[in-house]
Amino acid sequence: MVGKKQSSGRSRPRRADAASGRRRRPKRGAGGSEEATPARIQSWVDDPASPWGLMERPAPVLDARPLAFSISGEAIPVGVYDPGTAGFRHWTAADSLRRTADLWAPLLGRHRVKRWQPAETLPVTLDAGSDLNAYYDRTQLVFFHSGRGKAAVYSGESPDIVCHETGHACLDALRPDLWDAPFIEIAAFHESFGDITAMLAALALPQVRESVLPALVANKASPLSRIAEQLGGAMRRFHPAAVESDCLRNASNRWKYVAPESLPASAPATELSAEPHAFSRVFTGAFHDLLSRMLRDTGPSPSADDLVAVAAAAARLVIDAVAAAPVQPDFFAQVGARLIDVDAAVFAGRYGAVITDVLVGRRILTAATAPGDRSDAATGKRAAAAGGPRQTLEINAAPYGLSTGGILVDVPRAFGAGAAAGRRGVAATDPTAAMERSADRFIGVLFENQRIELPARIRAKGIAASAPAAGGRATHVLSRTDGHLRLSRLRFDGVGW
């Protein structure tokens, strides 16, 4: 692997050429005086196990606004640190954080979003202990390590993982109403948005664009499509069937949409399941297809400059589409329909045929599905459902082994304007009943995957009896409310096994 020199030395910066190890001489001005050399750091390009290796970058400004960060712990001076040191881990994470914020901040600003959901500055913990995971919990980004010494894997050292988790925070800033939405497709879209973020943040680097161009034109797998190779490899040692054969998740895939309510709660990575990380691969695969098709449509020999324009257009399409998509069980289709709307409003329909072909090919939309109301896409307004009327549904808790009342979830009161445009051509005769069925299955998937934390001193049997303890791998919690249990989200994590 190119450039992957590991070191167990002290975390001390070196002002040396990353390739040759030679000390750099400072530049001299016209009068012979030394000029200040811009501060530099060293980072992985997209993952410690990617063949793209190391790169040097200008030192990022973590507290730049909008979307500022603060990394907890002792301040580490700017410098070029060796891999395997705390200084390297700090600055490779800092570069990924800033690159992700800089990717989305201008587009979020169009929707009047200029801060994180919890605050103007998002705290980051780079090593919270031993675990093969990372998460965003609406108060901070948290990363972990697994193993010891040179074999240790730090999730915060992978740009893929850092960009993915920061993507959760960006989407939460734009659409906070998605946080507690009790639908499989919304949880899966959040995970897909994280992987899309990792790919777009990588494409911000010139060396990535040059390297990936042939594979992307051919719509083939590449280091760009392979998300979190190192963490995927570490997980295969403990759960061989839980992840892809060469990474955590691969955006270059052929998964097609089926209603997630009809799928098992979990399955090997070679199959599709309703677990949100697994199901996210459907939309992420469609996005990879879309990048490839948009690139090919620029001309017979697309260039790296063409890829710059295509990546920027794809980012605009996604952010405006998700901003306008109403909260519904078929969220993939809702976003898909708005992609067509945004293209018509922003790009005069330039990519409409490609978007339709990709989404119909993935079965996210049907050929009969018409574009939705274009007013939201054209004006840049966020979906009315984000602040619209809500209703509380009560899901029967008895099938899950709980005898205390029902499980309460909040959903939109009715389908929003244009919402039917995303329903794959099928009219909903009873929207509330459809949402209740979807919420019920979502709760079932969470229980089957041991992702719901129960309140203290509650009687549980059956599937609920195996619920994780507080502080475990739960993504949701049930809390007592007037004799009932209310479902709330704790976090989005990055793994899902």
C-alpha positions as CSV (number, residue, x, y, z in Angstrom):
1,M,0.0,0.0,0.0
2,V,1.4,3.3,-1.0
3,G,2.8,5.6,1.7
4,K,1.6,3.5,4.7
5,K,4.6,3.8,6.9
6,Q,3.6,3.0,10.5
7,S,5.5,4.4,13.5
8,S,5.3,3.7,17.2
9,G,7.4,6.8,18.0
10,R,6.3,9.8,20.1
11,S,3.6,12.1,18.8
12,R,6.0,14.8,17.7
13,P,5.7,16.9,14.6
14,R,8.3,16.7,11.9
15,R,8.9,19.3,9.2
16,A,10.0,16.8,6.6
17,D,8.9,15.8,3.1
18,A,6.4,13.0,3.6
19,A,7.8,11.1,0.6
20,S,11.5,11.5,1.0
21,G,11.9,12.2,4.7
22,R,14.2,15.1,3.9
23,R,13.9,18.3,5.8
24,R,12.4,21.1,3.9
25,R,14.2,24.4,3.4
26,P,12.1,27.5,4.0
27,K,11.4,29.6,1.0
28,R,13.3,32.8,0.5
29,G,11.9,36.1,-0.7
30,A,13.3,38.5,-3.2
31,G,15.6,40.1,-0.6
32,G,16.9,36.8,0.7
33,S,14.7,36.8,3.8
34,E,12.9,33.6,4.7
35,E,9.2,33.4,3.9
36,A,6.8,31.7,6.3
37,T,5.8,28.2,5.0
38,P,2.0,27.6,5.3
39,A,1.3,25.1,8.1
40,R,0.8,21.6,6.9
41,I,-0.5,18.3,8.3
42,Q,-0.5,14.7,7.1
43,S,-3.6,12.6,6.7
44,W,-4.9,9.4,5.0
45,V,-6.6,10.2,1.7
46,D,-9.7,8.2,2.5
47,D,-9.0,5.3,4.8
48,P,-5.9,3.7,6.5
49,A,-6.4,0.5,4.4
50,S,-7.0,2.3,1.1
51,P,-4.3,2.0,-1.6
52,W,-4.4,5.8,-1.9
53,G,-2.2,6.1,1.2
54,L,-1.0,9.4,2.7
55,M,-1.2,13.0,1.7
56,E,-0.1,16.4,3.0
57,R,-2.7,19.1,3.4
58,P,-2.9,22.7,4.6
59,A,-3.7,22.7,8.3
60,P,-7.5,22.9,8.8
61,V,-9.1,25.6,10.9
62,L,-11.5,23.6,13.2
63,D,-13.3,26.5,14.7
64,A,-14.0,28.2,11.4
65,R,-17.7,29.2,11.0
66,P,-20.2,28.1,10.0
67,L,-20.1,24.5,11.3
68,A,-17.2,24.7,13.8
69,F,-15.7,21.8,15.7
70,S,-13.8,21.4,19.0
71,I,-11.7,18.2,19.6
72,S,-11.6,17.3,23.3
73,G,-8.3,16.6,25.1
74,E,-4.9,18.3,25.1
75,A,-4.2,20.7,22.3
76,I,-1.8,19.3,19.7
77,P,0.4,21.7,17.7
78,V,0.0,21.7,13.9
79,G,2.6,19.6,12.2
80,V,3.3,16.6,10.0
81,Y,3.1,13.6,12.3
82,D,3.8,10.0,11.6
83,P,1.0,7.5,11.4
84,G,0.5,5.6,14.6
85,T,0.8,8.7,16.8
86,A,-1.8,10.8,18.6
87,G,-0.7,13.8,16.6
88,F,-1.4,12.1,13.3
89,R,-4.8,10.9,14.5
90,H,-5.8,14.3,15.7
91,W,-4.9,16.1,12.4
92,T,-6.2,13.5,10.0
93,A,-9.5,13.6,11.9
94,A,-9.4,17.4,11.9
95,D,-8.8,17.5,8.1
96,S,-11.8,15.2,7.5
97,L,-14.1,17.1,9.8
98,R,-13.3,20.4,8.1
99,R,-13.5,19.0,4.6
100,T,-17.0,17.6,5.3
101,A,-18.2,20.9,6.8
102,D,-16.8,22.9,3.9
103,L,-18.6,20.5,1.5
104,W,-22.0,21.0,2.9
105,A,-21.9,24.4,4.6
106,P,-22.6,26.5,1.4
107,L,-25.6,24.2,0.4
108,L,-27.0,24.2,4.0
109,G,-26.6,27.9,4.0
110,R,-29.0,28.1,1.1
111,H,-31.6,26.6,3.4
112,R,-30.7,29.1,6.2
113,V,-28.8,26.4,8.2
114,K,-25.7,27.9,9.7
115,R,-25.1,25.9,12.9
116,W,-25.2,22.3,14.2
117,Q,-28.4,21.0,15.7
118,P,-27.0,21.1,19.3
119,A,-24.9,24.3,19.1
120,E,-22.7,26.4,16.9
121,T,-19.7,24.3,17.7
122,L,-19.8,20.5,17.6
123,P,-17.6,18.6,20.2
124,V,-15.6,15.7,19.0
125,T,-14.2,12.8,21.1
126,L,-11.5,11.0,19.1
127,D,-11.0,8.0,21.5
128,A,-13.9,7.2,23.9
129,G,-12.6,3.7,24.7
130,S,-12.5,0.2,23.2
131,D,-15.2,-0.5,20.5
132,L,-15.4,-1.1,16.8
133,N,-17.8,1.8,16.3
134,A,-18.4,5.5,16.0
135,Y,-21.5,7.6,16.5
136,Y,-23.3,10.9,16.4
137,D,-25.6,11.5,19.3
138,R,-26.8,15.0,18.8
139,T,-24.4,16.3,21.4
140,Q,-21.1,15.2,19.9
141,L,-19.2,13.0,17.4
142,V,-17.6,10.0,19.2
143,F,-15.0,7.6,17.9
144,F,-13.3,4.6,19.5
145,H,-10.3,2.2,19.1
146,S,-10.0,-1.6,19.0
147,G,-6.9,-3.6,19.7
148,R,-3.4,-2.6,20.9
149,G,-0.2,-1.3,19.6
150,K,0.5,-1.4,15.8
151,A,-2.6,-3.6,15.3
152,A,-5.0,-1.0,16.9
153,V,-7.8,0.3,14.7
154,Y,-9.0,3.9,15.5
155,S,-12.3,4.7,13.9
156,G,-11.5,8.4,14.1
157,E,-8.4,7.9,12.0
158,S,-10.4,6.9,8.9
159,P,-11.6,9.9,6.8
160,D,-14.4,7.6,5.5
161,I,-15.7,7.1,9.0
162,V,-15.2,10.7,10.2
163,C,-16.9,12.1,7.1
164,H,-19.8,9.6,7.4
165,E,-20.5,10.5,11.1
166,T,-20.2,14.2,10.3
167,G,-22.7,13.6,7.5
168,H,-25.2,12.5,10.1
169,A,-24.7,15.8,12.0
170,C,-25.1,17.8,8.7
171,L,-28.3,16.1,7.8
172,D,-29.6,16.5,11.4
173,A,-28.9,20.3,11.1
174,L,-30.9,20.4,7.9
175,R,-33.8,18.0,8.9
176,P,-34.0,17.7,12.7
177,D,-37.5,16.1,12.2
178,L,-35.8,13.0,10.8
179,W,-34.2,12.3,14.2
180,D,-37.1,10.4,15.8
181,A,-39.0,9.4,12.7
182,P,-40.0,5.8,13.2
183,F,-39.5,4.5,9.7
184,I,-36.9,2.1,8.3
185,E,-36.3,4.1,5.2
186,I,-35.6,7.4,7.0
187,A,-33.0,5.7,9.3
188,A,-31.5,4.0,6.2
189,F,-31.4,7.3,4.3
190,H,-29.5,8.8,7.2
191,E,-26.9,6.1,6.8
192,S,-26.8,6.5,3.0
193,F,-26.3,10.2,3.4
194,G,-23.3,9.5,5.6
195,D,-21.7,7.3,2.9
196,I,-22.6,9.8,0.2
197,T,-20.9,12.4,2.3
198,A,-17.7,10.3,2.5
199,M,-17.6,9.9,-1.3
200,L,-18.2,13.6,-2.0
201,A,-15.7,14.7,0.6
202,A,-13.1,12.4,-1.0
203,L,-13.9,13.8,-4.5
204,A,-13.0,17.3,-3.1
205,L,-9.4,16.1,-3.4
206,P,-7.7,16.4,-6.8
207,Q,-5.7,13.2,-6.4
208,V,-8.9,11.3,-5.8
209,R,-10.6,12.7,-8.8
210,E,-7.7,11.8,-11.1
211,S,-7.3,8.3,-9.7
212,V,-11.0,7.3,-9.6
213,L,-12.0,8.8,-13.0
214,P,-11.7,5.6,-15.1
215,A,-13.5,3.4,-12.5
216,L,-16.3,6.0,-12.0
217,V,-16.8,6.4,-15.8
218,A,-17.1,2.6,-16.0
219,N,-19.3,2.5,-12.9
220,K,-17.0,0.0,-11.2
221,A,-15.9,-0.5,-7.6
222,S,-12.9,1.6,-6.5
223,P,-11.4,3.0,-3.2
224,L,-14.0,5.7,-3.6
225,S,-16.9,3.2,-3.4
226,R,-15.4,1.1,-0.7
227,I,-16.4,2.7,2.6
228,A,-14.2,2.1,5.7
229,E,-11.9,-0.7,4.4
230,Q,-9.9,-0.9,7.7
231,L,-12.8,-1.1,10.0
232,G,-14.5,-3.6,7.7
233,G,-11.5,-5.8,7.9
234,A,-11.4,-5.6,11.7
235,M,-15.0,-6.5,12.0
236,R,-14.6,-9.5,9.7
237,R,-12.3,-11.1,12.3
238,F,-15.2,-11.1,14.7
239,H,-18.3,-11.2,12.5
240,P,-17.1,-12.6,9.1
241,A,-20.5,-12.4,7.4
242,A,-21.6,-9.0,8.8
243,V,-19.7,-6.8,6.4
244,E,-18.6,-6.7,2.8
245,S,-15.6,-8.8,1.7
246,D,-13.4,-5.8,1.1
247,C,-14.8,-3.0,3.2
248,L,-17.7,-2.0,5.5
249,R,-20.1,-1.1,2.7
250,N,-19.5,-0.8,-1.0
251,A,-21.4,1.9,-2.9
252,S,-20.8,0.0,-6.2
253,N,-23.5,-2.5,-5.8
254,R,-26.6,-3.8,-7.5
255,W,-29.2,-3.8,-4.7
256,K,-32.7,-3.0,-5.8
257,Y,-35.5,-1.6,-3.7
258,V,-38.0,-3.9,-2.0
259,A,-40.3,-2.7,0.8
260,P,-38.1,-3.0,3.9
261,E,-41.1,-4.1,6.0
262,S,-41.0,-7.4,4.0
263,L,-37.3,-8.1,4.8
264,P,-35.7,-9.9,7.7
265,A,-34.4,-7.7,10.6
266,S,-30.8,-8.8,9.8
267,A,-29.0,-10.9,7.3
268,P,-25.4,-11.6,6.1
269,A,-23.9,-8.7,4.0
270,T,-24.5,-10.8,0.9
271,E,-28.2,-10.3,1.4
272,L,-30.5,-7.3,1.9
273,S,-32.2,-6.8,5.2
274,A,-34.3,-4.1,7.0
275,E,-31.4,-3.2,9.3
276,P,-30.8,0.5,8.3
277,H,-27.1,0.2,7.5
278,A,-27.8,-2.8,5.2
279,F,-30.8,-1.3,3.6
280,S,-29.0,2.1,3.0
281,R,-26.9,0.3,0.3
282,V,-29.9,0.6,-2.1
283,F,-29.9,4.4,-2.1
284,T,-26.1,4.7,-1.9
285,G,-25.8,2.4,-4.9
286,A,-28.2,4.5,-6.8
287,F,-26.2,7.6,-6.0
288,H,-23.0,5.9,-7.2
289,D,-24.9,5.0,-10.4
290,L,-26.0,8.6,-10.7
291,L,-22.5,10.0,-10.4
292,S,-21.3,7.6,-13.1
293,R,-24.1,8.4,-15.5
294,M,-23.9,12.1,-15.0
295,L,-20.1,12.0,-15.6
296,R,-20.5,9.9,-18.8
297,D,-23.1,12.3,-20.1
298,T,-20.7,15.2,-20.0
299,G,-19.0,13.9,-23.2
300,P,-17.1,11.0,-24.7
301,S,-13.9,11.5,-22.6
302,P,-14.8,13.0,-19.2
303,S,-12.0,14.8,-17.4
304,A,-11.3,15.4,-13.7
305,D,-12.6,18.9,-14.2
306,D,-15.9,17.4,-15.4
307,L,-16.0,15.4,-12.3
308,V,-15.7,18.5,-10.2
309,A,-18.8,19.9,-11.8
310,V,-20.7,16.6,-11.6
311,A,-19.9,16.1,-7.9
312,A,-21.1,19.7,-7.2
313,A,-24.3,19.1,-9.1
314,A,-24.9,15.8,-7.4
315,A,-24.4,17.4,-4.0
316,R,-26.9,20.2,-4.8
317,L,-29.4,17.7,-6.1
318,V,-29.3,15.6,-2.9
319,I,-29.3,18.4,-0.4
320,D,-32.2,20.2,-2.0
321,A,-34.2,17.0,-2.5
322,V,-33.9,15.8,1.0
323,A,-34.7,19.4,2.2
324,A,-38.0,19.2,0.3
325,A,-39.0,15.5,1.0
326,P,-41.9,15.0,3.4
327,V,-41.5,12.5,6.3
328,Q,-43.2,9.4,5.1
329,P,-42.5,5.6,5.3
330,D,-41.4,5.5,1.6
331,F,-38.7,8.1,2.2
332,F,-36.4,6.8,-0.6
333,A,-39.1,7.4,-3.1
334,Q,-39.9,10.8,-1.6
335,V,-36.3,11.9,-2.0
336,G,-36.1,10.3,-5.5
337,A,-39.1,12.3,-6.7
338,R,-37.6,15.5,-5.4
339,L,-34.3,14.8,-7.2
340,I,-36.3,15.1,-10.4
341,D,-38.0,18.3,-9.2
342,V,-34.7,19.9,-8.1
343,D,-33.1,19.1,-11.5
344,A,-36.0,20.7,-13.3
345,A,-35.8,23.8,-11.1
346,V,-32.1,24.2,-10.8
347,F,-30.5,22.6,-13.8
348,A,-33.4,23.0,-16.3
349,G,-33.9,19.3,-16.5
350,R,-30.4,18.5,-17.7
351,Y,-30.1,15.3,-15.6
352,G,-33.8,14.4,-15.5
353,A,-33.6,11.4,-17.8
354,V,-30.5,10.0,-16.1
355,I,-32.1,10.4,-12.6
356,T,-35.3,8.7,-13.7
357,D,-33.4,5.9,-15.4
358,V,-31.3,5.2,-12.4
359,L,-34.1,5.4,-9.8
360,V,-36.4,3.3,-11.9
361,G,-33.6,0.8,-12.5
362,R,-33.1,0.5,-8.7
363,R,-36.9,0.3,-8.3
364,I,-36.9,3.3,-6.0
365,L,-39.4,4.9,-8.3
366,T,-41.7,3.3,-10.9
367,A,-41.9,4.5,-14.5
368,A,-45.4,5.7,-13.8
369,T,-44.3,7.9,-10.9
370,A,-44.8,11.6,-11.7
371,P,-42.5,14.4,-10.2
372,G,-43.9,16.1,-7.2
373,D,-44.9,19.7,-6.4
374,R,-41.9,21.7,-7.6
375,S,-42.6,24.8,-5.4
376,D,-40.3,23.6,-2.6
377,A,-37.5,22.6,-4.9
378,A,-37.7,25.9,-6.9
379,T,-37.8,28.2,-3.9
380,G,-35.3,26.3,-1.7
381,K,-37.9,25.8,1.1
382,R,-37.6,22.9,3.5
383,A,-40.4,20.4,3.6
384,A,-43.5,21.6,5.4
385,A,-43.5,18.4,7.2
386,A,-40.4,19.6,9.1
387,G,-42.6,21.9,11.2
388,G,-46.0,20.7,10.3
389,P,-48.7,19.1,12.5
390,R,-47.9,15.9,14.2
391,Q,-49.9,13.0,15.6
392,T,-48.9,10.4,18.2
393,L,-49.5,6.7,17.3
394,E,-49.7,4.0,19.9
395,I,-48.0,0.8,18.8
396,N,-49.0,-2.4,20.6
397,A,-46.2,-3.4,23.0
398,A,-47.4,-6.8,23.9
399,P,-45.9,-8.7,20.9
400,Y,-42.5,-7.5,22.0
401,G,-42.9,-8.8,25.6
402,L,-43.8,-5.6,27.3
403,S,-47.0,-5.3,29.3
404,T,-46.9,-1.6,30.2
405,G,-49.3,0.2,27.9
406,G,-48.3,0.9,24.3
407,I,-45.2,2.4,22.6
408,L,-45.8,6.0,21.5
409,V,-44.2,7.4,18.3
410,D,-44.8,10.8,16.6
411,V,-45.5,10.9,12.9
412,P,-46.9,13.6,10.5
413,R,-50.6,14.1,10.9
414,A,-51.2,13.5,7.2
415,F,-49.4,13.3,3.9
416,G,-47.9,16.6,3.0
417,A,-48.3,18.5,-0.2
418,G,-46.9,16.5,-3.1
419,A,-46.1,13.5,-0.9
420,A,-48.0,11.0,-3.0
421,A,-45.5,11.8,-5.8
422,G,-43.0,9.6,-4.1
423,R,-45.2,6.5,-3.5
424,R,-44.0,4.5,-6.5
425,G,-47.3,5.1,-8.3
426,V,-49.4,3.5,-5.5
427,A,-52.1,5.7,-3.8
428,A,-52.3,5.3,0.0
429,T,-56.0,4.6,0.9
430,D,-55.2,5.0,4.7
431,P,-52.0,7.0,5.3
432,T,-52.2,6.8,9.1
433,A,-52.6,3.0,8.9
434,A,-49.7,2.8,6.5
435,M,-47.5,4.8,8.9
436,E,-48.6,2.7,11.9
437,R,-47.7,-0.5,10.1
438,S,-44.3,0.9,9.1
439,A,-43.6,2.2,12.6
440,D,-44.6,-1.2,14.1
441,R,-42.1,-3.0,11.8
442,F,-39.4,-0.4,12.6
443,I,-39.8,-1.1,16.3
444,G,-39.7,-4.8,15.6
445,V,-36.4,-4.5,13.6
446,L,-34.9,-2.5,16.5
447,F,-35.8,-5.1,19.1
448,E,-34.6,-8.0,16.9
449,N,-31.3,-6.3,16.5
450,Q,-31.1,-5.4,20.2
451,R,-31.0,-1.7,19.6
452,I,-33.6,-0.5,22.1
453,E,-32.7,0.3,25.7
454,L,-35.4,-0.2,28.3
455,P,-36.2,1.9,31.3
456,A,-35.0,0.6,34.7
457,R,-37.2,-1.9,36.6
458,I,-39.5,-2.8,33.7
459,R,-40.9,-6.3,33.3
460,A,-39.9,-7.7,29.9
461,K,-40.1,-11.1,28.4
462,G,-39.7,-12.5,24.9
463,I,-37.7,-10.4,22.5
464,A,-37.6,-7.4,24.8
465,A,-35.8,-9.4,27.5
466,S,-32.7,-9.3,25.4
467,A,-32.6,-5.5,25.2
468,P,-29.1,-4.0,25.7
469,A,-28.1,-2.4,29.0
470,A,-27.7,1.4,29.4
471,G,-24.6,2.6,27.6
472,G,-24.6,-0.4,25.3
473,R,-25.1,-0.6,21.6
474,A,-28.7,0.8,21.6
475,T,-29.6,3.4,19.1
476,H,-33.0,4.1,20.8
477,V,-34.5,4.2,24.2
478,L,-38.0,3.6,25.7
479,S,-38.9,6.1,28.4
480,R,-42.0,6.1,30.7
481,T,-44.7,8.6,29.7
482,D,-48.1,8.6,31.6
483,G,-48.3,4.8,31.8
484,H,-46.9,4.3,28.2
485,L,-43.5,4.0,26.7
486,R,-42.2,6.6,24.3
487,L,-39.6,5.7,21.7
488,S,-36.7,8.2,21.2
489,R,-33.5,8.0,19.3
490,L,-30.2,8.1,21.2
491,R,-27.7,8.1,18.4
492,F,-26.8,7.2,14.8
493,D,-23.9,4.9,14.8
494,G,-21.6,4.0,12.0
495,V,-21.6,0.2,11.9
496,G,-24.9,-1.5,12.6
497,W,-23.7,-5.1,13.3
